[in-house]
């Protein structure tokens, strides 16, 4: 893995962890402020509601990168290796088509929410909607990487089980 790619992956992981930490701290602080001091923060609900999609969607992109999404591979494993490779490529192509359509709609949704602001923080709601756009872009990137790797393995005759060292293995269909 190149230095830039490793750096970008670390940045994404650290941003996701950092946002999750902020989310936990704000929720804990809100509980203490509300029930111990009887004085809740006016902004904490919005921070948690707006940080949660970012954490969830960035985490989802990281899960796709590491092939951690749920898949059922029982029938695919019964096929010859070449057919498994072709089905893996087909699966990635279908995922790319879906993500492309989802990206277009996410951008529209983000633009539509740009003029609406939150009540407490007065930030555009497109800040939250942008999490969809970022997730889609990352998932497209990771799926393209997976697709290129599968095509190269199929062309070279390398079995799917011998994926690159930085990969968790083939995605199940």
C-alpha positions as CSV (number, residue, x, y, z in Angstrom):
1,X,0.0,0.0,0.0
2,X,1.4,3.4,-0.9
3,X,2.2,6.0,1.7
4,X,-0.6,8.4,0.5
5,X,-3.1,5.6,0.6
6,X,-2.0,4.5,4.1
7,X,-2.1,8.1,5.3
8,X,-5.6,8.6,3.8
9,X,-6.8,5.4,5.4
10,X,-5.4,6.4,8.8
11,X,-6.9,9.9,8.5
12,X,-10.3,8.4,7.8
13,X,-10.1,5.9,10.6
14,X,-8.9,8.6,13.1
15,X,-11.7,11.0,11.9
16,X,-14.3,8.3,12.5
17,X,-12.9,7.4,15.9
18,X,-12.6,11.1,16.8
19,X,-16.2,11.8,15.8
20,X,-17.4,8.8,17.8
21,X,-15.4,10.0,20.8
22,X,-17.0,13.5,20.5
23,X,-20.4,11.8,20.2
24,X,-19.8,9.8,23.4
25,X,-18.5,12.8,25.4
26,X,-21.4,15.0,24.4
27,X,-24.0,12.4,25.3
28,X,-22.3,11.7,28.6
29,X,-22.0,15.4,29.3
30,X,-25.6,15.9,28.5
31,X,-26.7,13.1,30.8
32,X,-24.6,14.6,33.6
33,X,-25.8,18.1,33.0
34,X,-29.4,17.1,32.7
35,X,-29.7,14.7,35.6
36,X,-27.0,15.9,38.0
37,X,-27.3,19.7,37.6
38,X,-30.8,19.9,36.1
39,X,-29.4,22.2,33.4
40,X,-29.2,20.5,29.9
41,X,-27.1,21.9,27.1
42,X,-29.3,23.5,24.4
43,X,-27.0,22.3,21.6
44,X,-26.2,18.7,22.6
45,X,-29.2,17.1,20.9
46,X,-28.2,18.6,17.5
47,X,-24.5,17.7,17.9
48,X,-25.4,14.1,18.6
49,X,-28.0,13.8,15.9
50,X,-25.7,15.4,13.3
51,X,-22.5,13.5,14.3
52,X,-24.2,10.1,14.4
53,X,-24.8,9.9,10.6
54,X,-21.1,10.8,10.0
55,X,-19.9,8.1,12.3
56,X,-22.3,5.5,10.9
57,X,-21.6,6.3,7.2
58,X,-17.8,6.7,7.6
59,X,-17.8,3.4,9.5
60,X,-19.8,1.8,6.8
61,X,-17.3,2.9,4.2
62,X,-14.5,1.5,6.4
63,X,-16.4,-1.8,6.7
64,X,-16.7,-2.0,2.9
65,X,-13.0,-1.3,2.6
66,X,-12.2,-4.1,4.9
67,X,-14.8,-6.5,3.5
68,X,-16.7,-6.6,6.8
69,X,-20.2,-6.3,5.4
70,X,-22.4,-9.3,5.8
71,X,-22.4,-11.6,2.8
72,X,-23.6,-15.1,2.1
73,X,-21.0,-17.1,0.2
74,X,-22.3,-20.7,0.7
75,X,-23.3,-21.2,-3.0
76,X,-20.5,-19.2,-4.4
77,X,-17.9,-21.3,-2.6
78,X,-19.4,-24.4,-4.4
79,X,-18.5,-23.0,-7.8
80,X,-15.1,-23.4,-9.6
81,X,-12.6,-20.6,-8.8
82,X,-13.0,-19.0,-12.2
83,X,-16.7,-18.7,-11.8
84,X,-16.2,-17.3,-8.3
85,X,-14.0,-14.6,-9.8
86,X,-16.5,-13.7,-12.5
87,X,-19.3,-13.5,-9.9
88,X,-17.1,-11.3,-7.7
89,X,-16.5,-9.0,-10.6
90,X,-20.3,-9.0,-11.4
91,X,-21.1,-8.3,-7.8
92,X,-18.7,-5.3,-7.7
93,X,-20.1,-4.0,-10.9
94,X,-23.7,-4.1,-9.5
95,X,-22.5,-2.4,-6.3
96,X,-20.9,0.3,-8.4
97,X,-24.0,0.9,-10.4
98,X,-26.1,1.2,-7.2
99,X,-23.6,3.5,-5.6
100,X,-23.4,5.7,-8.7
101,X,-27.2,6.2,-8.6
102,X,-27.1,6.7,-4.9
103,X,-24.4,9.3,-5.2
104,X,-26.4,11.3,-7.7
105,X,-29.4,11.3,-5.3
106,X,-27.2,12.1,-2.3
107,X,-25.8,15.2,-4.1
108,X,-29.3,16.3,-4.9
109,X,-30.4,15.8,-1.3
110,X,-27.4,17.7,0.0
111,X,-28.0,20.6,-2.3
112,X,-31.7,20.7,-1.3
113,X,-30.8,20.8,2.4
114,X,-28.2,23.6,2.0
115,X,-30.8,26.4,2.5
116,X,-32.3,24.8,5.7
117,X,-30.5,25.6,8.9
118,X,-30.6,23.8,12.3
119,X,-32.5,25.4,15.1
120,X,-29.9,25.6,17.8
121,X,-26.6,25.7,16.0
122,X,-27.8,27.5,12.9
123,X,-25.7,25.3,10.6
124,X,-26.9,24.2,7.2
125,X,-28.5,20.8,7.2
126,X,-26.4,20.0,4.1
127,X,-23.6,19.4,6.7
128,X,-25.4,16.2,7.7
129,X,-26.4,15.3,4.2
130,X,-22.8,15.6,3.0
131,X,-22.1,12.5,5.0
132,X,-24.1,10.5,2.4
133,X,-22.0,12.1,-0.4
134,X,-18.7,11.4,1.3
135,X,-19.8,7.8,2.2
136,X,-20.8,7.2,-1.5
137,X,-17.6,8.6,-2.8
138,X,-15.5,6.4,-0.5
139,X,-17.5,3.3,-1.2
140,X,-17.2,3.9,-5.0
141,X,-13.4,4.3,-4.5
142,X,-13.1,1.1,-2.4
143,X,-15.3,-0.9,-4.8
144,X,-13.3,0.2,-7.8
145,X,-10.1,-0.9,-5.9
146,X,-11.8,-4.3,-5.2
147,X,-13.0,-4.6,-8.8
148,X,-9.5,-3.8,-10.3
149,X,-8.0,-6.4,-7.9
150,X,-10.5,-9.0,-8.9
151,X,-10.0,-8.4,-12.6
152,X,-6.2,-8.6,-12.2
153,X,-6.4,-11.8,-10.1
154,X,-8.8,-13.4,-12.7
155,X,-6.5,-12.4,-15.6
156,X,-3.4,-13.8,-13.8
157,X,-5.1,-17.0,-12.7
158,X,-4.5,-16.2,-9.1
159,X,-7.1,-17.9,-6.9
160,X,-9.4,-15.6,-5.0
161,X,-8.1,-17.0,-1.7
162,X,-4.7,-15.5,-2.4
163,X,-5.8,-11.9,-2.1
164,X,-3.3,-9.2,-1.4
165,X,-1.8,-9.0,2.1
166,X,-3.7,-5.8,3.0
167,X,-7.1,-7.2,2.0
168,X,-9.3,-9.3,4.3
169,X,-10.0,-11.6,1.4
170,X,-12.8,-11.8,-1.2
171,X,-16.1,-10.2,-0.5
172,X,-18.9,-12.7,-0.2
173,X,-21.8,-12.5,-2.5
